[in-house]
Amino acid sequence: MLIWLLYDIKNNKNRNKVFSICRNFGMFPIQKSVFLGIIDEDRKSIFLDNLKNSIEKEDSIIILQTTKNNVKNSILLGKEIDFVLPLREKQLMFF
């Protein structure tokens, strides 16, 4: 599942937890409170549980499911953002 994750979290400790969770699940930071990445269906519930347990009632996280074409066709104004890395499929290599 290719997703955008956007968050508004007031507490620095909780914000850092969410940032770490996203990075540990292979998400890529696109902007300060925005991540883009692929979450496997197998790990989706664990990912969501970790996020839920890291925020308070006044915090919010928005998760939007998208497609590669939607991301590639996004309109970007201002500073350039590299969308290529988050869109790569994970590849296993055997030697």
C-alpha positions as CSV (number, residue, x, y, z in Angstrom):
1,M,0.0,0.0,0.0
2,L,1.5,3.3,-1.1
3,I,0.6,6.0,1.4
4,W,1.0,9.7,2.3
5,L,1.2,10.2,6.1
6,L,0.7,13.7,7.4
7,Y,0.8,14.6,11.1
8,D,0.2,17.5,13.5
9,I,1.7,16.6,16.9
10,K,2.3,19.2,19.6
11,N,4.6,17.3,22.0
12,N,8.2,16.9,20.8
13,K,8.6,13.5,22.4
14,N,5.5,12.1,20.6
15,R,6.5,13.8,17.4
16,N,9.9,12.1,17.5
17,K,8.2,8.7,18.2
18,V,6.0,9.0,15.2
19,F,9.0,10.1,13.1
20,S,11.0,7.1,14.3
21,I,8.1,4.7,13.6
22,C,7.7,6.0,10.1
23,R,11.4,5.7,9.4
24,N,11.5,2.2,11.0
25,F,8.7,1.1,8.6
26,G,10.6,2.3,5.6
27,M,8.7,5.6,5.1
28,F,10.6,8.6,3.6
29,P,10.2,12.1,5.1
30,I,9.1,14.4,2.3
31,Q,8.5,17.6,4.4
32,K,8.6,18.3,8.1
33,S,5.3,16.6,8.9
34,V,4.8,14.5,5.7
35,F,6.0,11.0,4.9
36,L,5.6,8.9,1.7
37,G,6.2,5.2,1.5
38,I,5.0,1.7,1.0
39,I,3.6,-0.3,3.9
40,D,3.0,-4.0,3.3
41,E,-0.5,-5.3,4.1
42,D,1.1,-7.7,6.6
43,R,2.6,-4.9,8.6
44,K,-0.2,-2.4,8.2
45,S,-2.0,-3.2,11.5
46,I,1.3,-3.2,13.5
47,F,2.2,0.2,11.9
48,L,-1.2,1.7,12.8
49,D,-1.1,0.3,16.4
50,N,2.4,1.8,16.9
51,L,1.2,5.2,15.6
52,K,-2.0,5.1,17.8
53,N,0.0,4.4,20.9
54,S,2.4,7.3,20.2
55,I,-0.1,10.2,20.1
56,E,-2.4,12.1,22.4
57,K,-6.0,13.1,22.0
58,E,-5.1,16.6,20.6
59,D,-2.7,15.1,18.0
60,S,-3.7,14.0,14.5
61,I,-2.4,11.7,11.8
62,I,-3.8,11.5,8.4
63,I,-3.1,8.6,6.2
64,L,-4.0,8.7,2.5
65,Q,-3.7,5.8,0.2
66,T,-2.4,6.7,-3.3
67,T,-0.9,5.2,-6.4
68,K,2.5,5.7,-8.1
69,N,0.8,7.5,-11.0
70,N,-0.9,10.0,-8.6
71,V,2.5,10.7,-6.9
72,K,4.3,11.0,-10.3
73,N,1.6,13.4,-11.6
74,S,1.6,15.6,-8.5
75,I,2.1,19.3,-8.9
76,L,5.1,20.6,-7.0
77,L,5.8,24.3,-6.4
78,G,8.9,25.6,-4.9
79,K,11.7,23.4,-3.6
80,E,12.1,20.3,-5.6
81,I,11.3,17.0,-3.8
82,D,12.7,13.6,-4.9
83,F,9.8,11.2,-5.1
84,V,11.8,8.4,-6.8
85,L,13.2,6.7,-3.6
86,P,9.9,6.2,-1.8
87,L,8.3,4.8,-5.0
88,R,10.9,2.0,-5.4
89,E,9.8,-1.5,-4.8
90,K,11.9,-3.3,-2.3
91,Q,14.1,-5.8,-4.0
92,L,15.8,-8.8,-2.4
93,M,19.2,-9.6,-3.8
94,F,20.9,-12.9,-3.4
95,F,24.6,-13.4,-3.9
